[in-house]
Amino acid sequence: MVVYYEIAGKKIGSHVLSMATLGTIFTGSFLATRGGGAQKKEQGPPINASSKEEGDFITEFLKTADSGDKKAQH
């Protein structure tokens, strides 16, 4: 048994309205939960080193410190 509703001058069946509602809900929930694109890594303050070797040392130290934090969290 189908009930017809008049929307914008057209008769639309209740089954069509229910399919449109379910499709909208499923599509919206899929788009909301699929995750974003690649997130940008937070960039820290600039490294003010007096020489290139000091800058390389600080960069390597920060990389090892970040990997150590990840190991501790897991």
mmJSON file of the N, C-alpha and C atoms, coordinates in Angstrom:
{"data_MODEL":{"atom_site":{
"group_PDB":["ATOM","ATOM","ATOM","ATOM","ATOM","ATOM","ATOM","ATOM","ATOM","ATOM","ATOM","ATOM","ATOM","ATOM","ATOM","ATOM","ATOM","ATOM","ATOM","ATOM","ATOM","ATOM","ATOM","ATOM","ATOM","ATOM","ATOM","ATOM","ATOM","ATOM","ATOM","ATOM","ATOM","ATOM","ATOM","ATOM","ATOM","ATOM","ATOM","ATOM","ATOM","ATOM","ATOM","ATOM","ATOM","ATOM","ATOM","ATOM","ATOM","ATOM","ATOM","ATOM","ATOM","ATOM","ATOM","ATOM","ATOM","ATOM","ATOM","ATOM","ATOM","ATOM","ATOM","ATOM","ATOM","ATOM","ATOM","ATOM","ATOM","ATOM","ATOM","ATOM","ATOM","ATOM","ATOM","ATOM","ATOM","ATOM","ATOM","ATOM","ATOM","ATOM","ATOM","ATOM","ATOM","ATOM","ATOM","ATOM","ATOM","ATOM","ATOM","ATOM","ATOM","ATOM","ATOM","ATOM","ATOM","ATOM","ATOM","ATOM","ATOM","ATOM","ATOM","ATOM","ATOM","ATOM","ATOM","ATOM","ATOM","ATOM","ATOM","ATOM","ATOM","ATOM","ATOM","ATOM","ATOM","ATOM","ATOM","ATOM","ATOM","ATOM","ATOM","ATOM","ATOM","ATOM","ATOM","ATOM","ATOM","ATOM","ATOM","ATOM","ATOM","ATOM","ATOM","ATOM","ATOM","ATOM","ATOM","ATOM","ATOM","ATOM","ATOM","ATOM","ATOM","ATOM","ATOM","ATOM","ATOM","ATOM","ATOM","ATOM","ATOM","ATOM","ATOM","ATOM","ATOM","ATOM","ATOM","ATOM","ATOM","ATOM","ATOM","ATOM","ATOM","ATOM","ATOM","ATOM","ATOM","ATOM","ATOM","ATOM","ATOM","ATOM","ATOM","ATOM","ATOM","ATOM","ATOM","ATOM","ATOM","ATOM","ATOM","ATOM","ATOM","ATOM","ATOM","ATOM","ATOM","ATOM","ATOM","ATOM","ATOM","ATOM","ATOM","ATOM","ATOM","ATOM","ATOM","ATOM","ATOM","ATOM","ATOM","ATOM","ATOM","ATOM","ATOM","ATOM","ATOM","ATOM","ATOM","ATOM","ATOM","ATOM","ATOM","ATOM","ATOM","ATOM","ATOM","ATOM","ATOM","ATOM"],
"id":[1,2,3,4,5,6,7,8,9,10,11,12,13,14,15,16,17,18,19,20,21,22,23,24,25,26,27,28,29,30,31,32,33,34,35,36,37,38,39,40,41,42,43,44,45,46,47,48,49,50,51,52,53,54,55,56,57,58,59,60,61,62,63,64,65,66,67,68,69,70,71,72,73,74,75,76,77,78,79,80,81,82,83,84,85,86,87,88,89,90,91,92,93,94,95,96,97,98,99,100,101,102,103,104,105,106,107,108,109,110,111,112,113,114,115,116,117,118,119,120,121,122,123,124,125,126,127,128,129,130,131,132,133,134,135,136,137,138,139,140,141,142,143,144,145,146,147,148,149,150,151,152,153,154,155,156,157,158,159,160,161,162,163,164,165,166,167,168,169,170,171,172,173,174,175,176,177,178,179,180,181,182,183,184,185,186,187,188,189,190,191,192,193,194,195,196,197,198,199,200,201,202,203,204,205,206,207,208,209,210,211,212,213,214,215,216,217,218,219,220,221,222],
"type_symbol":["N","C","C","N","C","C","N","C","C","N","C","C","N","C","C","N","C","C","N","C","C","N","C","C","N","C","C","N","C","C","N","C","C","N","C","C","N","C","C","N","C","C","N","C","C","N","C","C","N","C","C","N","C","C","N","C","C","N","C","C","N","C","C","N","C","C","N","C","C","N","C","C","N","C","C","N","C","C","N","C","C","N","C","C","N","C","C","N","C","C","N","C","C","N","C","C","N","C","C","N","C","C","N","C","C","N","C","C","N","C","C","N","C","C","N","C","C","N","C","C","N","C","C","N","C","C","N","C","C","N","C","C","N","C","C","N","C","C","N","C","C","N","C","C","N","C","C","N","C","C","N","C","C","N","C","C","N","C","C","N","C","C","N","C","C","N","C","C","N","C","C","N","C","C","N","C","C","N","C","C","N","C","C","N","C","C","N","C","C","N","C","C","N","C","C","N","C","C","N","C","C","N","C","C","N","C","C","N","C","C","N","C","C","N","C","C","N","C","C","N","C","C"],
"label_atom_id":["N","CA","C","N","CA","C","N","CA","C","N","CA","C","N","CA","C","N","CA","C","N","CA","C","N","CA","C","N","CA","C","N","CA","C","N","CA","C","N","CA","C","N","CA","C","N","CA","C","N","CA","C","N","CA","C","N","CA","C","N","CA","C","N","CA","C","N","CA","C","N","CA","C","N","CA","C","N","CA","C","N","CA","C","N","CA","C","N","CA","C","N","CA","C","N","CA","C","N","CA","C","N","CA","C","N","CA","C","N","CA","C","N","CA","C","N","CA","C","N","CA","C","N","CA","C","N","CA","C","N","CA","C","N","CA","C","N","CA","C","N","CA","C","N","CA","C","N","CA","C","N","CA","C","N","CA","C","N","CA","C","N","CA","C","N","CA","C","N","CA","C","N","CA","C","N","CA","C","N","CA","C","N","CA","C","N","CA","C","N","CA","C","N","CA","C","N","CA","C","N","CA","C","N","CA","C","N","CA","C","N","CA","C","N","CA","C","N","CA","C","N","CA","C","N","CA","C","N","CA","C","N","CA","C","N","CA","C","N","CA","C","N","CA","C","N","CA","C","N","CA","C","N","CA","C","N","CA","C"],
"label_alt_id":[null,null,null,null,null,null,null,null,null,null,null,null,null,null,null,null,null,null,null,null,null,null,null,null,null,null,null,null,null,null,null,null,null,null,null,null,null,null,null,null,null,null,null,null,null,null,null,null,null,null,null,null,null,null,null,null,null,null,null,null,null,null,null,null,null,null,null,null,null,null,null,null,null,null,null,null,null,null,null,null,null,null,null,null,null,null,null,null,null,null,null,null,null,null,null,null,null,null,null,null,null,null,null,null,null,null,null,null,null,null,null,null,null,null,null,null,null,null,null,null,null,null,null,null,null,null,null,null,null,null,null,null,null,null,null,null,null,null,null,null,null,null,null,null,null,null,null,null,null,null,null,null,null,null,null,null,null,null,null,null,null,null,null,null,null,null,null,null,null,null,null,null,null,null,null,null,null,null,null,null,null,null,null,null,null,null,null,null,null,null,null,null,null,null,null,null,null,null,null,null,null,null,null,null,null,null,null,null,null,null,null,null,null,null,null,null,null,null,null,null,null,null],
"label_comp_id":["MET","MET","MET","VAL","VAL","VAL","VAL","VAL","VAL","TYR","TYR","TYR","TYR","TYR","TYR","GLU","GLU","GLU","ILE","ILE","ILE","ALA","ALA","ALA","GLY","GLY","GLY","LYS","LYS","LYS","LYS","LYS","LYS","ILE","ILE","ILE","GLY","GLY","GLY","SER","SER","SER","HIS","HIS","HIS","VAL","VAL","VAL","LEU","LEU","LEU","SER","SER","SER","MET","MET","MET","ALA","ALA","ALA","THR","THR","THR","LEU","LEU","LEU","GLY","GLY","GLY","THR","THR","THR","ILE","ILE","ILE","PHE","PHE","PHE","THR","THR","THR","GLY","GLY","GLY","SER","SER","SER","PHE","PHE","PHE","LEU","LEU","LEU","ALA","ALA","ALA","THR","THR","THR","ARG","ARG","ARG","GLY","GLY","GLY","GLY","GLY","GLY","GLY","GLY","GLY","ALA","ALA","ALA","GLN","GLN","GLN","LYS","LYS","LYS","LYS","LYS","LYS","GLU","GLU","GLU","GLN","GLN","GLN","GLY","GLY","GLY","PRO","PRO","PRO","PRO","PRO","PRO","ILE","ILE","ILE","ASN","ASN","ASN","ALA","ALA","ALA","SER","SER","SER","SER","SER","SER","LYS","LYS","LYS","GLU","GLU","GLU","GLU","GLU","GLU","GLY","GLY","GLY","ASP","ASP","ASP","PHE","PHE","PHE","ILE","ILE","ILE","THR","THR","THR","GLU","GLU","GLU","PHE","PHE","PHE","LEU","LEU","LEU","LYS","LYS","LYS","THR","THR","THR","ALA","ALA","ALA","ASP","ASP","ASP","SER","SER","SER","GLY","GLY","GLY","ASP","ASP","ASP","LYS","LYS","LYS","LYS","LYS","LYS","ALA","ALA","ALA","GLN","GLN","GLN","HIS","HIS","HIS"],
"label_asym_id":["A","A","A","A","A","A","A","A","A","A","A","A","A","A","A","A","A","A","A","A","A","A","A","A","A","A","A","A","A","A","A","A","A","A","A","A","A","A","A","A","A","A","A","A","A","A","A","A","A","A","A","A","A","A","A","A","A","A","A","A","A","A","A","A","A","A","A","A","A","A","A","A","A","A","A","A","A","A","A","A","A","A","A","A","A","A","A","A","A","A","A","A","A","A","A","A","A","A","A","A","A","A","A","A","A","A","A","A","A","A","A","A","A","A","A","A","A","A","A","A","A","A","A","A","A","A","A","A","A","A","A","A","A","A","A","A","A","A","A","A","A","A","A","A","A","A","A","A","A","A","A","A","A","A","A","A","A","A","A","A","A","A","A","A","A","A","A","A","A","A","A","A","A","A","A","A","A","A","A","A","A","A","A","A","A","A","A","A","A","A","A","A","A","A","A","A","A","A","A","A","A","A","A","A","A","A","A","A","A","A","A","A","A","A","A","A","A","A","A","A","A","A"],
"label_entity_id":["1","1","1","1","1","1","1","1","1","1","1","1","1","1","1","1","1","1","1","1","1","1","1","1","1","1","1","1","1","1","1","1","1","1","1","1","1","1","1","1","1","1","1","1","1","1","1","1","1","1","1","1","1","1","1","1","1","1","1","1","1","1","1","1","1","1","1","1","1","1","1","1","1","1","1","1","1","1","1","1","1","1","1","1","1","1","1","1","1","1","1","1","1","1","1","1","1","1","1","1","1","1","1","1","1","1","1","1","1","1","1","1","1","1","1","1","1","1","1","1","1","1","1","1","1","1","1","1","1","1","1","1","1","1","1","1","1","1","1","1","1","1","1","1","1","1","1","1","1","1","1","1","1","1","1","1","1","1","1","1","1","1","1","1","1","1","1","1","1","1","1","1","1","1","1","1","1","1","1","1","1","1","1","1","1","1","1","1","1","1","1","1","1","1","1","1","1","1","1","1","1","1","1","1","1","1","1","1","1","1","1","1","1","1","1","1","1","1","1","1","1","1"],
"label_seq_id":[1,1,1,2,2,2,3,3,3,4,4,4,5,5,5,6,6,6,7,7,7,8,8,8,9,9,9,10,10,10,11,11,11,12,12,12,13,13,13,14,14,14,15,15,15,16,16,16,17,17,17,18,18,18,19,19,19,20,20,20,21,21,21,22,22,22,23,23,23,24,24,24,25,25,25,26,26,26,27,27,27,28,28,28,29,29,29,30,30,30,31,31,31,32,32,32,33,33,33,34,34,34,35,35,35,36,36,36,37,37,37,38,38,38,39,39,39,40,40,40,41,41,41,42,42,42,43,43,43,44,44,44,45,45,45,46,46,46,47,47,47,48,48,48,49,49,49,50,50,50,51,51,51,52,52,52,53,53,53,54,54,54,55,55,55,56,56,56,57,57,57,58,58,58,59,59,59,60,60,60,61,61,61,62,62,62,63,63,63,64,64,64,65,65,65,66,66,66,67,67,67,68,68,68,69,69,69,70,70,70,71,71,71,72,72,72,73,73,73,74,74,74],
"pdbx_PDB_ins_code":[null,null,null,null,null,null,null,null,null,null,null,null,null,null,null,null,null,null,null,null,null,null,null,null,null,null,null,null,null,null,null,null,null,null,null,null,null,null,null,null,null,null,null,null,null,null,null,null,null,null,null,null,null,null,null,null,null,null,null,null,null,null,null,null,null,null,null,null,null,null,null,null,null,null,null,null,null,null,null,null,null,null,null,null,null,null,null,null,null,null,null,null,null,null,null,null,null,null,null,null,null,null,null,null,null,null,null,null,null,null,null,null,null,null,null,null,null,null,null,null,null,null,null,null,null,null,null,null,null,null,null,null,null,null,null,null,null,null,null,null,null,null,null,null,null,null,null,null,null,null,null,null,null,null,null,null,null,null,null,null,null,null,null,null,null,null,null,null,null,null,null,null,null,null,null,null,null,null,null,null,null,null,null,null,null,null,null,null,null,null,null,null,null,null,null,null,null,null,null,null,null,null,null,null,null,null,null,null,null,null,null,null,null,null,null,null,null,null,null,null,null,null],
"Cartn_x":[0.841,0.0,0.898,0.654,1.486,0.645,1.228,0.595,1.336,0.563,1.169,1.094,2.217,2.284,2.507,1.906,2.094,3.181,4.315,5.466,5.848,5.846,6.178,5.314,4.064,3.129,3.187,4.005,4.098,3.687,3.091,2.744,3.937,4.385,5.551,5.134,5.466,5.091,5.928,5.336,6.03,7.283,7.266,8.45,9.612,9.321,10.368,10.947,10.101,10.578,11.442,11.061,11.857,13.212,13.237,14.516,15.422,14.858,15.653,16.202,15.38,15.827,16.958,16.792,17.847,19.125,18.98,20.153,20.898,20.156,20.783,21.507,20.883,21.51,22.777,22.719,23.89,25.015,24.671,25.695,26.336,25.517,26.046,26.94,26.531,27.364,28.657,28.601,29.827,30.807,30.307,31.182,31.728,30.947,31.388,32.424,32.417,33.31,34.444,34.583,35.626,37.004,37.107,38.423,38.808,39.725,40.177,41.36,41.848,43.052,44.267,45.397,46.632,46.721,46.898,46.982,48.408,48.492,49.815,50.45,51.722,52.455,52.763,52.581,52.846,54.333,54.587,55.974,56.333,57.416,57.851,58.523,59.059,59.748,61.013,61.484,62.692,63.917,64.844,66.075,67.12,67.544,68.557,69.913,70.547,71.849,72.948,74.093,75.21,75.965,75.813,76.478,75.555,75.886,75.074,75.126,76.288,76.409,75.531,75.476,74.628,73.152,72.777,71.403,71.047,71.977,71.756,71.631,72.466,72.42,71.066,70.594,69.312,68.168,68.206,67.17,67.146,68.309,68.376,67.907,68.274,67.843,66.326,65.724,64.268,63.578,64.154,63.577,63.629,64.752,64.86,63.985,63.821,62.957,61.504,61.086,59.704,59.449,60.406,60.197,60.185,60.939,60.932,59.583,58.941,57.622,56.59,56.692,55.743,55.881,57.123,57.353,56.784,56.901,56.418,54.897,54.252,52.796,52.201,52.879,52.321,52.695],
"Cartn_y":[-1.155,0.0,1.234,2.103,3.28,4.517,5.424,6.716,7.716,8.53,9.524,10.897,11.618,12.975,13.909,15.074,16.054,17.033,16.961,17.815,18.571,19.882,20.774,20.466,20.156,19.937,18.549,17.643,16.284,15.296,14.211,13.148,12.21,12.043,11.203,10.151,8.892,7.796,7.763,7.177,7.107,6.247,5.235,4.385,5.152,6.077,6.892,7.85,8.428,9.322,8.568,7.346,6.584,6.198,5.825,5.495,6.723,7.888,9.115,9.473,9.285,9.581,8.65,7.361,6.403,6.655,6.948,7.243,8.467,9.491,10.706,10.437,9.661,9.356,8.535,7.492,6.645,7.402,8.202,8.971,9.999,10.682,11.681,11.068,9.907,9.267,8.73,8.235,7.766,8.911,10.034,11.171,11.76,11.686,12.254,11.383,10.074,9.176,8.606,8.992,8.384,8.935,10.0,10.55,11.636,12.45,13.558,13.17,14.121,13.899,13.856,13.876,13.855,15.127,14.949,16.104,16.625,17.917,18.525,18.323,17.982,17.813,19.191,19.339,20.627,20.937,22.131,22.55,23.392,23.061,23.767,25.083,25.726,26.996,26.762,27.777,27.608,27.322,26.557,26.206,27.28,27.968,29.015,28.461,27.751,27.158,28.059,28.02,28.857,28.221,26.898,26.25,25.175,24.7,23.669,22.368,22.022,20.782,20.82,21.96,22.089,21.947,22.532,22.407,20.966,20.245,18.824,18.001,18.313,17.594,17.804,19.028,19.322,18.621,18.645,17.991,16.496,15.848,14.414,14.095,14.948,14.745,14.818,15.779,15.908,14.712,14.164,12.971,11.774,11.583,10.454,10.659,11.896,12.167,11.892,12.257,11.988,10.51,9.739,8.292,7.62,8.135,7.583,7.8,8.938,9.203,8.247,7.959,7.045,5.627,5.205,3.88,3.794,4.865,4.868,4.847,5.436,5.484,4.127,3.329,2.047,0.985],
"Cartn_z":[0.0,0.0,0.0,-0.923,-1.106,-0.852,-0.112,0.103,-0.774,-1.498,-2.365,-1.708,-1.738,-1.22,-2.387,-2.304,-3.358,-2.913,-3.587,-3.271,-4.529,-4.432,-5.551,-6.765,-6.541,-7.637,-8.244,-7.7,-8.233,-7.165,-7.585,-6.643,-6.504,-5.271,-5.006,-3.995,-4.271,-3.397,-2.128,-1.084,0.199,0.105,-0.746,-0.886,-1.51,-2.407,-3.017,-1.98,-1.15,-0.097,0.906,1.253,2.217,1.615,0.341,-0.293,-0.368,-0.664,-0.734,0.653,1.692,3.049,3.461,3.225,3.581,2.786,1.505,0.684,1.17,1.578,2.09,3.401,4.274,5.567,5.376,4.556,4.347,3.637,2.653,1.946,2.877,3.653,4.584,5.643,6.183,7.206,6.605,5.382,4.729,4.523,4.028,3.778,5.073,6.141,7.407,8.105,7.861,8.592,7.756,6.524,5.686,5.963,6.722,7.044,6.073,6.506,5.679,4.832,4.117,3.321,4.22,3.606,4.379,5.209,6.492,7.364,7.369,7.433,7.437,8.807,8.783,10.026,10.583,11.879,12.493,12.399,11.957,11.833,13.047,13.651,14.845,14.495,15.477,15.228,14.402,13.732,12.908,13.786,13.212,13.926,13.618,14.658,14.493,14.914,13.995,14.295,13.744,14.43,13.983,12.817,12.62,11.493,10.921,9.734,9.087,9.876,10.43,11.196,12.448,13.093,14.274,13.881,12.755,12.274,11.941,11.307,10.999,12.281,13.268,14.54,15.226,15.25,15.89,15.145,13.834,13.031,13.302,13.3,13.582,14.999,15.951,17.329,17.44,16.77,16.816,16.174,15.097,14.46,15.404,16.076,16.994,18.214,18.665,19.813,19.456,18.232,17.803,17.671,17.152,17.01,18.365,19.33,20.677,21.357,21.125,21.687,21.103,19.823,19.188,19.749,20.004,20.557,21.979,22.736,24.11,24.162,23.177,23.156,22.805,22.017,21.567,22.494],
"occupancy":[1.0,1.0,1.0,1.0,1.0,1.0,1.0,1.0,1.0,1.0,1.0,1.0,1.0,1.0,1.0,1.0,1.0,1.0,1.0,1.0,1.0,1.0,1.0,1.0,1.0,1.0,1.0,1.0,1.0,1.0,1.0,1.0,1.0,1.0,1.0,1.0,1.0,1.0,1.0,1.0,1.0,1.0,1.0,1.0,1.0,1.0,1.0,1.0,1.0,1.0,1.0,1.0,1.0,1.0,1.0,1.0,1.0,1.0,1.0,1.0,1.0,1.0,1.0,1.0,1.0,1.0,1.0,1.0,1.0,1.0,1.0,1.0,1.0,1.0,1.0,1.0,1.0,1.0,1.0,1.0,1.0,1.0,1.0,1.0,1.0,1.0,1.0,1.0,1.0,1.0,1.0,1.0,1.0,1.0,1.0,1.0,1.0,1.0,1.0,1.0,1.0,1.0,1.0,1.0,1.0,1.0,1.0,1.0,1.0,1.0,1.0,1.0,1.0,1.0,1.0,1.0,1.0,1.0,1.0,1.0,1.0,1.0,1.0,1.0,1.0,1.0,1.0,1.0,1.0,1.0,1.0,1.0,1.0,1.0,1.0,1.0,1.0,1.0,1.0,1.0,1.0,1.0,1.0,1.0,1.0,1.0,1.0,1.0,1.0,1.0,1.0,1.0,1.0,1.0,1.0,1.0,1.0,1.0,1.0,1.0,1.0,1.0,1.0,1.0,1.0,1.0,1.0,1.0,1.0,1.0,1.0,1.0,1.0,1.0,1.0,1.0,1.0,1.0,1.0,1.0,1.0,1.0,1.0,1.0,1.0,1.0,1.0,1.0,1.0,1.0,1.0,1.0,1.0,1.0,1.0,1.0,1.0,1.0,1.0,1.0,1.0,1.0,1.0,1.0,1.0,1.0,1.0,1.0,1.0,1.0,1.0,1.0,1.0,1.0,1.0,1.0,1.0,1.0,1.0,1.0,1.0,1.0],
"B_iso_or_equiv":[0.0,0.0,0.0,0.0,0.0,0.0,0.0,0.0,0.0,0.0,0.0,0.0,0.0,0.0,0.0,0.0,0.0,0.0,0.0,0.0,0.0,0.0,0.0,0.0,0.0,0.0,0.0,0.0,0.0,0.0,0.0,0.0,0.0,0.0,0.0,0.0,0.0,0.0,0.0,0.0,0.0,0.0,0.0,0.0,0.0,0.0,0.0,0.0,0.0,0.0,0.0,0.0,0.0,0.0,0.0,0.0,0.0,0.0,0.0,0.0,0.0,0.0,0.0,0.0,0.0,0.0,0.0,0.0,0.0,0.0,0.0,0.0,0.0,0.0,0.0,0.0,0.0,0.0,0.0,0.0,0.0,0.0,0.0,0.0,0.0,0.0,0.0,0.0,0.0,0.0,0.0,0.0,0.0,0.0,0.0,0.0,0.0,0.0,0.0,0.0,0.0,0.0,0.0,0.0,0.0,0.0,0.0,0.0,0.0,0.0,0.0,0.0,0.0,0.0,0.0,0.0,0.0,0.0,0.0,0.0,0.0,0.0,0.0,0.0,0.0,0.0,0.0,0.0,0.0,0.0,0.0,0.0,0.0,0.0,0.0,0.0,0.0,0.0,0.0,0.0,0.0,0.0,0.0,0.0,0.0,0.0,0.0,0.0,0.0,0.0,0.0,0.0,0.0,0.0,0.0,0.0,0.0,0.0,0.0,0.0,0.0,0.0,0.0,0.0,0.0,0.0,0.0,0.0,0.0,0.0,0.0,0.0,0.0,0.0,0.0,0.0,0.0,0.0,0.0,0.0,0.0,0.0,0.0,0.0,0.0,0.0,0.0,0.0,0.0,0.0,0.0,0.0,0.0,0.0,0.0,0.0,0.0,0.0,0.0,0.0,0.0,0.0,0.0,0.0,0.0,0.0,0.0,0.0,0.0,0.0,0.0,0.0,0.0,0.0,0.0,0.0,0.0,0.0,0.0,0.0,0.0,0.0],
"pdbx_formal_charge":[null,null,null,null,null,null,null,null,null,null,null,null,null,null,null,null,null,null,null,null,null,null,null,null,null,null,null,null,null,null,null,null,null,null,null,null,null,null,null,null,null,null,null,null,null,null,null,null,null,null,null,null,null,null,null,null,null,null,null,null,null,null,null,null,null,null,null,null,null,null,null,null,null,null,null,null,null,null,null,null,null,null,null,null,null,null,null,null,null,null,null,null,null,null,null,null,null,null,null,null,null,null,null,null,null,null,null,null,null,null,null,null,null,null,null,null,null,null,null,null,null,null,null,null,null,null,null,null,null,null,null,null,null,null,null,null,null,null,null,null,null,null,null,null,null,null,null,null,null,null,null,null,null,null,null,null,null,null,null,null,null,null,null,null,null,null,null,null,null,null,null,null,null,null,null,null,null,null,null,null,null,null,null,null,null,null,null,null,null,null,null,null,null,null,null,null,null,null,null,null,null,null,null,null,null,null,null,null,null,null,null,null,null,null,null,null,null,null,null,null,null,null],
"auth_seq_id":[1,1,1,2,2,2,3,3,3,4,4,4,5,5,5,6,6,6,7,7,7,8,8,8,9,9,9,10,10,10,11,11,11,12,12,12,13,13,13,14,14,14,15,15,15,16,16,16,17,17,17,18,18,18,19,19,19,20,20,20,21,21,21,22,22,22,23,23,23,24,24,24,25,25,25,26,26,26,27,27,27,28,28,28,29,29,29,30,30,30,31,31,31,32,32,32,33,33,33,34,34,34,35,35,35,36,36,36,37,37,37,38,38,38,39,39,39,40,40,40,41,41,41,42,42,42,43,43,43,44,44,44,45,45,45,46,46,46,47,47,47,48,48,48,49,49,49,50,50,50,51,51,51,52,52,52,53,53,53,54,54,54,55,55,55,56,56,56,57,57,57,58,58,58,59,59,59,60,60,60,61,61,61,62,62,62,63,63,63,64,64,64,65,65,65,66,66,66,67,67,67,68,68,68,69,69,69,70,70,70,71,71,71,72,72,72,73,73,73,74,74,74],
"auth_comp_id":["MET","MET","MET","VAL","VAL","VAL","VAL","VAL","VAL","TYR","TYR","TYR","TYR","TYR","TYR","GLU","GLU","GLU","ILE","ILE","ILE","ALA","ALA","ALA","GLY","GLY","GLY","LYS","LYS","LYS","LYS","LYS","LYS","ILE","ILE","ILE","GLY","GLY","GLY","SER","SER","SER","HIS","HIS","HIS","VAL","VAL","VAL","LEU","LEU","LEU","SER","SER","SER","MET","MET","MET","ALA","ALA","ALA","THR","THR","THR","LEU","LEU","LEU","GLY","GLY","GLY","THR","THR","THR","ILE","ILE","ILE","PHE","PHE","PHE","THR","THR","THR","GLY","GLY","GLY","SER","SER","SER","PHE","PHE","PHE","LEU","LEU","LEU","ALA","ALA","ALA","THR","THR","THR","ARG","ARG","ARG","GLY","GLY","GLY","GLY","GLY","GLY","GLY","GLY","GLY","ALA","ALA","ALA","GLN","GLN","GLN","LYS","LYS","LYS","LYS","LYS","LYS","GLU","GLU","GLU","GLN","GLN","GLN","GLY","GLY","GLY","PRO","PRO","PRO","PRO","PRO","PRO","ILE","ILE","ILE","ASN","ASN","ASN","ALA","ALA","ALA","SER","SER","SER","SER","SER","SER","LYS","LYS","LYS","GLU","GLU","GLU","GLU","GLU","GLU","GLY","GLY","GLY","ASP","ASP","ASP","PHE","PHE","PHE","ILE","ILE","ILE","THR","THR","THR","GLU","GLU","GLU","PHE","PHE","PHE","LEU","LEU","LEU","LYS","LYS","LYS","THR","THR","THR","ALA","ALA","ALA","ASP","ASP","ASP","SER","SER","SER","GLY","GLY","GLY","ASP","ASP","ASP","LYS","LYS","LYS","LYS","LYS","LYS","ALA","ALA","ALA","GLN","GLN","GLN","HIS","HIS","HIS"],
"auth_asym_id":["A","A","A","A","A","A","A","A","A","A","A","A","A","A","A","A","A","A","A","A","A","A","A","A","A","A","A","A","A","A","A","A","A","A","A","A","A","A","A","A","A","A","A","A","A","A","A","A","A","A","A","A","A","A","A","A","A","A","A","A","A","A","A","A","A","A","A","A","A","A","A","A","A","A","A","A","A","A","A","A","A","A","A","A","A","A","A","A","A","A","A","A","A","A","A","A","A","A","A","A","A","A","A","A","A","A","A","A","A","A","A","A","A","A","A","A","A","A","A","A","A","A","A","A","A","A","A","A","A","A","A","A","A","A","A","A","A","A","A","A","A","A","A","A","A","A","A","A","A","A","A","A","A","A","A","A","A","A","A","A","A","A","A","A","A","A","A","A","A","A","A","A","A","A","A","A","A","A","A","A","A","A","A","A","A","A","A","A","A","A","A","A","A","A","A","A","A","A","A","A","A","A","A","A","A","A","A","A","A","A","A","A","A","A","A","A","A","A","A","A","A","A"],
"auth_atom_id":["N","CA","C","N","CA","C","N","CA","C","N","CA","C","N","CA","C","N","CA","C","N","CA","C","N","CA","C","N","CA","C","N","CA","C","N","CA","C","N","CA","C","N","CA","C","N","CA","C","N","CA","C","N","CA","C","N","CA","C","N","CA","C","N","CA","C","N","CA","C","N","CA","C","N","CA","C","N","CA","C","N","CA","C","N","CA","C","N","CA","C","N","CA","C","N","CA","C","N","CA","C","N","CA","C","N","CA","C","N","CA","C","N","CA","C","N","CA","C","N","CA","C","N","CA","C","N","CA","C","N","CA","C","N","CA","C","N","CA","C","N","CA","C","N","CA","C","N","CA","C","N","CA","C","N","CA","C","N","CA","C","N","CA","C","N","CA","C","N","CA","C","N","CA","C","N","CA","C","N","CA","C","N","CA","C","N","CA","C","N","CA","C","N","CA","C","N","CA","C","N","CA","C","N","CA","C","N","CA","C","N","CA","C","N","CA","C","N","CA","C","N","CA","C","N","CA","C","N","CA","C","N","CA","C","N","CA","C","N","CA","C","N","CA","C","N","CA","C","N","CA","C","N","CA","C","N","CA","C"],
"pdbx_PDB_model_num":[1,1,1,1,1,1,1,1,1,1,1,1,1,1,1,1,1,1,1,1,1,1,1,1,1,1,1,1,1,1,1,1,1,1,1,1,1,1,1,1,1,1,1,1,1,1,1,1,1,1,1,1,1,1,1,1,1,1,1,1,1,1,1,1,1,1,1,1,1,1,1,1,1,1,1,1,1,1,1,1,1,1,1,1,1,1,1,1,1,1,1,1,1,1,1,1,1,1,1,1,1,1,1,1,1,1,1,1,1,1,1,1,1,1,1,1,1,1,1,1,1,1,1,1,1,1,1,1,1,1,1,1,1,1,1,1,1,1,1,1,1,1,1,1,1,1,1,1,1,1,1,1,1,1,1,1,1,1,1,1,1,1,1,1,1,1,1,1,1,1,1,1,1,1,1,1,1,1,1,1,1,1,1,1,1,1,1,1,1,1,1,1,1,1,1,1,1,1,1,1,1,1,1,1,1,1,1,1,1,1,1,1,1,1,1,1,1,1,1,1,1,1]
}}}
